[in-house]
Amino acid sequence: MPGKAVPSEAVPSEAAPNKVTPGRGGLGASGPSRLNQLFSAIARVTSREAGRAWVFVLAFAVVATWALSGPLFGFSDTWQLVINTGTTIVTFLMVFLIQNSQNRDSAAIQVKLDELIRVSRVKNVFIGIEHLTDEELDEIRSKCETRAHQGAGLEPRRRDVGGQSTAA
């Protein structure tokens, strides 16, 4: 899409056009802020490690230790508050890390798809449609489905109010 800013994390190098050089792009001379760089680095490592078996074992061990310590503390309110507070804090922080990971993955996939569209014989008008409203995307999807069904000699399909495809 003309005038669309290219993220600094994904700019092809002039020396090797098929390789991506991190840290270059339209963010000014200073590039991304140190806070953004730090958060991105922490989010990447945490996202990668949080899905590993040892983290599950650690979490299970913490919960088991807490449960086994119940009789020692008389199953008191404070004893219950410890696990409730701990899990709430971890959940709250993980929401941001998961969102960051999802945003990064989506942006990378979108750049790859845009590049495939750009170099193929597909219409370049589809580059950047992720920025459209849901209604505009539904309209484009409907037109594409109609063309695909017509090209295959099939009966066009339409979407009813619930979003289900039905024969026209």
C-alpha positions in Angstrom: 0.0 0.0 0.0 1.6 3.3 -1.0 2.8 5.4 1.9 2.5 2.6 4.3 5.2 2.7 7.0 7.4 -0.4 7.0 8.1 -1.8 10.5 11.7 -1.4 11.5 11.8 -5.1 12.5 11.3 -6.2 8.9 13.2 -4.2 6.4 15.0 -6.2 3.6 18.7 -5.5 3.4 20.0 -4.0 0.2 23.1 -6.3 0.2 20.9 -9.4 0.6 17.3 -8.7 -0.5 16.0 -12.0 0.9 17.4 -11.3 4.4 15.7 -9.1 6.9 17.9 -6.7 8.8 16.4 -5.8 12.2 16.3 -2.2 13.5 16.1 -0.3 10.2 13.2 1.6 9.0 11.0 4.6 9.3 11.3 5.2 13.1 13.7 8.0 12.9 17.4 8.0 13.5 17.2 6.8 17.0 15.0 3.8 16.1 12.7 2.1 18.7 13.0 3.3 22.2 15.0 1.4 24.8 11.8 0.6 26.7 10.2 -0.9 23.6 13.4 -2.9 22.9 13.6 -4.1 26.5 9.9 -5.1 26.5 10.2 -6.9 23.2 13.2 -8.8 24.3 11.6 -9.9 27.6 8.3 -10.7 25.8 10.1 -12.9 23.3 12.1 -14.9 25.9 9.1 -15.2 28.2 6.8 -16.3 25.4 9.3 -18.9 24.3 10.0 -20.2 27.8 6.4 -20.1 29.1 5.4 -22.9 26.6 8.1 -25.3 27.7 7.7 -28.3 29.9 9.9 -27.1 32.7 7.7 -24.1 33.3 4.6 -26.3 33.6 6.5 -28.5 36.1 7.5 -25.5 38.1 4.0 -24.1 38.1 2.6 -27.5 39.2 5.3 -27.8 41.9 4.3 -24.3 43.3 0.6 -25.3 43.3 1.3 -28.7 44.9 3.6 -27.1 47.6 0.8 -24.6 48.3 -1.8 -27.3 48.6 0.3 -29.5 50.8 1.1 -26.6 53.1 -2.7 -26.0 53.7 -2.8 -28.1 56.9 0.3 -26.4 58.2 -1.4 -23.0 57.9 -4.9 -24.3 58.9 -6.3 -23.5 55.5 -6.5 -19.9 56.6 -7.7 -17.0 54.6 -4.1 -15.8 54.3 -3.0 -19.2 52.9 -5.8 -18.9 50.2 -4.9 -15.3 49.5 -1.3 -16.2 48.6 -2.3 -18.5 45.7 -5.1 -16.2 44.6 -2.8 -13.1 44.5 0.0 -15.0 42.8 -2.1 -16.5 40.1 -3.9 -13.1 39.5 -0.6 -11.3 39.1 0.9 -14.0 36.7 -2.3 -14.0 34.7 -2.4 -10.2 34.4 1.2 -10.0 33.2 0.8 -13.0 30.8 -2.1 -11.2 29.0 0.3 -8.5 27.9 3.0 -11.0 26.8 0.5 -13.1 24.9 -0.9 -10.0 23.2 2.6 -8.8 22.3 3.5 -12.3 20.8 0.2 -12.4 18.9 0.7 -8.9 17.5 4.3 -9.7 16.4 3.2 -13.0 14.8 0.3 -11.3 13.0 2.5 -8.5 11.7 5.1 -10.9 10.4 2.5 -13.0 8.7 0.9 -9.9 7.1 4.2 -8.7 5.8 4.9 -12.1 4.3 1.5 -12.3 2.7 1.8 -8.7 1.3 5.2 -9.7 -0.2 3.7 -12.8 -1.8 0.8 -10.7 -3.2 3.2 -8.1 -4.5 5.4 -10.5 -6.4 2.6 -12.6 -7.8 0.0 -12.0 -10.4 -2.6 -11.5 -7.8 -4.3 -8.1 -7.6 -2.1 -5.8 -5.5 -5.3 -4.1 -4.2 -5.5 -6.7 -1.5 -2.3 -5.4 0.2 -3.3 -3.5 3.3 -6.9 -4.7 3.6 -6.3 -5.7 7.2 -6.8 -2.0 8.0 -10.4 -2.0 6.7 -13.5 -2.3 8.8 -15.3 -5.6 9.4 -18.0 -4.6 7.0 -15.6 -3.7 4.2 -13.7 -7.0 4.7 -17.0 -8.9 4.6 -17.9 -7.2 1.3 -14.5 -8.1 -0.2 -14.8 -11.7 1.1 -18.2 -12.0 -0.4 -17.0 -10.7 -3.8 -14.0 -13.1 -3.8 -16.2 -16.1 -2.9 -18.7 -15.2 -5.6 -15.9 -15.0 -8.2 -14.3 -18.2 -7.0 -17.6 -20.1 -7.2 -18.4 -18.6 -10.6 -14.9 -19.6 -11.9 -15.4 -23.1 -10.7 -18.9 -23.3 -12.2 -20.6 -23.5 -8.9 -23.7 -21.8 -7.6 -22.7 -18.5 -5.8 -23.2 -18.6 -2.0 -24.5 -15.7 0.1 -24.2 -15.1 3.8 -27.3 -14.9 5.9 -27.7 -12.6 9.0 -25.9 -15.1 11.2 -22.9 -15.2 8.9 -23.6 -18.7 7.6 -23.0 -19.5 4.0 -26.0 -20.6 2.1 -26.8 -21.4 -1.6 -28.2 -18.4 -3.5 
